[in-house]
């Protein structure tokens, strides 16, 4: 992944709605240029009252194309722009937060009321610009730093959503088709996970199992992070974890074998209604899951909910292991040391 690429802002407004009232809230979506993040951004732009949505991702070209598409369906008064953010670089995260803070300070943006931590990677073992294993470094450590930098800039009432996954739960994996091929998490100390060292359950994994195991373990970290953060946020700011379900057609299969990629992108998306009936209920299009994710930010009925876990539209219990407070607190402390920040106490 590219190292700190700085931040370039490209503001794109709905020219035909300039007379409408300006948005009263800014909401940031990491990785909002495709898949689940794109679906979430679309849902946010359709919600009332209109919002100012910022797609934060590392590829400005792809982000601009997404913005051009999203602005066509945005409700009157809603605004959409992109700002570059590379979660694989702590320097880029800090730059993003600093420049966003400067814009908020001079009222170049409406107050910050929402943050969707969506971006993730899953593939062959690589390392970030700061030397962290990429799955853990991007999905957890990059977002950990981002949230700790942005939380003080948020104005209550505000909401944070963290995209996790049902693969963090061995009980859910046991119900899933064996062909999904995602092993259960293999937890280790946070510093070991940052080095790419999984727990003993991963000792005999081949390359494919290692890839899936690092993903499920990081998704467990996302749930721990959500619960630890919920205990620290000031009154009026909430955070919840979200499982989007299986979403054929998204980019997470980009490093899978060619035959699997072809089926993932060209066959399975057409079969979702059938697969939901005969294989797995928690399977959705990116648009469906994106709308459910946006709901965590915009639905008034969810205003008091914090430190919860949602499977799509349903609030459910996360895995038994995910309620281990000692692990969550260790992850919180060690992530602060790894990212070099004094986190929320």
N, C-alpha and C positions, 0 to 999 in steps of 0.2 A: 504494500500500500504506500501511497505517496506520503512523504513527511510533510511538516507544517507548511501548508500552501497559502497561509494567510487568509484574508477574507475579502471578497469582492461582492458588493451588493448591487443587484440588478433589480430595480423597482419597476413593476409592471402593474398598472392599474386598469380598471375597466373604464375606458374613455367615455363610454355611453352612460355611465352612472355617476359622473363627477358631481352632479347636483344633489345626489343622495347624501344622507348624513354620514359623517366619517365614522369608521369603526371605533368602538370604545375599548377594544381589547386586542392585544397582540398574543398570538399563539405560535409557538415554534414546534416544528415537526422534524426530527432528525431522520435522514434517509427518506425524505418525502417525495423523491423524484420517480419512484416506481413501486409496484406491488402494494403491500399493506400501507406503507406511508403515503403513497399517492391516493389510495382509497380514503385514508383518514383525512388528508388535506381536502379532498373533494367534499367529504361530509362536513368538515368545519366551514368551508366556504358556502355551503348550502344552508347552514344553520342560521337561526335568528336569535339575537340581533346580529348584524354583519360583523365579521371579525377581520383583522389584519393577520394573515397567515404567512409565516416565514418558513420556507423549505430550506433546511440546513443540511448540506451534503458536500461531498468532496469533489464532485465532478461538475463544474460550473456549466459546461455545455449541455449535459443531460438535464441538469436542473432547469436551465432556461427553456428547453423544449417542453418539460413538464409544466412549467409556469404558463407557457403559451397555450397549452391545452386546458389547464385548469381555469384560466381566467375566462374561457368561453362559457363555462357553466356556473360561474360564481353568481351568487345572488346580488341584486343591486346594493351597492354600497360596500360590498366586501372587497378586500384588496389582497393581492398575492405577490410575493417577491421571493428571491433566493439569496442566501448568503452562504458563502463557502465555509465548510467546517469539516475537518478531517479528524475523526475520533481516534485514529491511530497515531496521532501526534498531540502530546500534551501542550506543546507550544501553540498549535492551531486552536485547541480548545480555549486556552487562555486568551489568545488574540480575539477569537469570536466573542467571548464574554466581555472583554474590555470594550470592544467597539460597539457591541450591543448596548452596554451600559452608557457609553457616551451618547448614543442616539436617544436612549430613553431620557437621559438627563436634560437634553435640549428639546425634548418633545418632538423629535423627528419621527417617533413611533408612538402609538397609543400605549398605555401602561401594560406591562407584561402580566398576563393572567393565566397563561397555559403553557405547558411544556410536555411534548410527547417524545419519550425516549424509545425510538423505534429501530434505529439503524443496527444492523448486525451482520456478521460474516460467518460463513461455515465452509471450510475447505481444507486443503492440505495444510499441514502445520507451517506457519510463517510467523514472523515477529514484527512488531510495530517499530516505529522510529525510535521509541524509548526502550526497546528490548523486551517487551512483553509479548507472550503468546497472543496471536491476533484475535482469536475467538473471545478469549477472556479480556484482552486489552481493549477491544472496540466495544463489545456489548456491555461489559461491566465498568472497567476502569475509566474509559473515556466519558461515559455517561455519569459515573460517580463524580468526577471532577466538574463536569458541566453543571450538574445539579447543585453542587456545593457553591459554585460561583454565581449561578443565576438565582438561587432561592432568595438571597438578600435583595435582589432587584424586583422580586415579584410583589404585586399589590393584592392584598386580600379583598374579596374572595378569589382564590387562585387554585388551580388544580394541576397535578403532575400525573401522567400515566406512564407506566413502565411495561414495555412489551416483554412478556415471559413466554412460556409455552407449556403445554401439557406434558411434554417430554421430560420435564423436571421430576415427574411423579412416576415411580416404578409401578404403582397400581394402575395408572392409566396406560402405561406402555404394555402391561400385561393383557389389556383388553384389545389393543391395537393389532392389526394384521402383522404377522411376522415379516412381511415384505417391506415394512417401513424401515426395518434395520437400524433403529436408533437404540443403542444400549442405555441402561439406566445410569444416572450420575455416579461418578467416582470422586467423591469430595476429598479434598486435601487442604492443607493450610493455604490461605490466600497467597502467601509469598511463593509457595511451590506452584500453585496454579498459574501465577503470573509468569513463572519460568517454563510453563508447559508440562508440569509434572502432575499427572492425575493420581488418584488414590490407588490402593492395591487391587481393586476390582478390575483395573485396566491393564494389569500386568501382561496378559496374553493377547491383547487386542492387535488385530492386523490394521492396515492403514485405514480401511473403510470404517471399522469399528472405532478406531481412535478419533476419527473426524466426528462421528456421531456422538461419541462419549464426551468429547470436549464441548460440544454444543449443548447437550443435556445438562452437563455440570454447570456451564455458564448460565443456563436458564434457571437453575436452582439458585445461583448467585443473584440473579435479578430479583427473585422472590425474597431472599434474605435482605437484599438492599432495600426493597420496598418497605418491608416491615420495620427495619431499623430506621429508615428515613421518617416513617409515619410517627415514630416515637419522639422525633426531634423537631418537626415542623411547627412553626408558631400557629396559634389559633387562626383559622380562616384559610389555611393552605392545606390541601389534602393530597394524598398520593395513593394510587391503587395499581395493582398488577393486572395484566391482561393476557389471556391465552387466545390467540386468533384462530386456533385450530389448524388443520392441514389445509394448505392453499396451493393446489397445483397451478403452475404457470408463473409463480414468482421466481426471483433470482437466486434463491438459496441452493438450487440444484446446479449452479453454474459449473461446479467442478466435479460433478458426477460423471460416470461413463456416458458415452454418446447415446447409446440406446436408451438409457434411463432419462437423459435430458430430453430426448425427442418425445418420449411418452409423457414426461412431466409437462412439457410445454404445448404439445399438439394433440394429445389423446385424452389425458385425464381431465383437463378443464371442461371438455365436452360431456364428460360422463358424471359430473358432480351430483346431479339429482339422483342418478342410479346408485352411485357409490354411497350416498347418504342413506339410502334405503337398505343396501345389502352389506355394506362394509364398515362404515364409520359415520356416526351422526355428526361428529364435530369436524366436518369438512365443508369449506366455503369458498366462494370466489373472493379475491382481494377486495372487491367492492363491498361485499357483504361484511367481511371482517373489518374493513376500514370504517364503515359506518358505525359498527359496534364500538370500535376504538374511539372514534370522535365523540360518541355518546358519553364516554367517561369525562370528557371536558365540558360538554355543553348541556347535558340533561339536568334541569333544576332539581329533579327528584333525587339525584345522587349527591347533592351538595354536602350533606353531612357524612357521607361514607368515606372512610380513610383507613388505610392499612388492610384493605380487602383484596380478594382475588376474584377476577371475573373470567368465566369461560364464555366468550362472546357476550351475549346479553344477560347471562345468568351469573349471579354471585354464588360461588361455591367454595368449599374448603380446598386449599392447596395440599400438597403432599404432607404426610406425617412429619418427615424430616425437616420440612420448610419452617416449622414452628420452633426449631431449636434456637432459642434466644442467644445462647452462648456462641454458637457458630455465627449468627448474624452480627453480634457485637464484635467478634474477632474480625470478621470481614470488614466491618465499618472502620475499625481502628487501623487495620493493616492497609486498607485501601488508601487511607489518608497518608500514611507513610510512603506508600508506593507512588502516589501522585504528587507528593510534596505540598499538601495543603493542610491547614488546620481546619478540620471539618466541623460541621454543625455539632455542638456538644451533645 
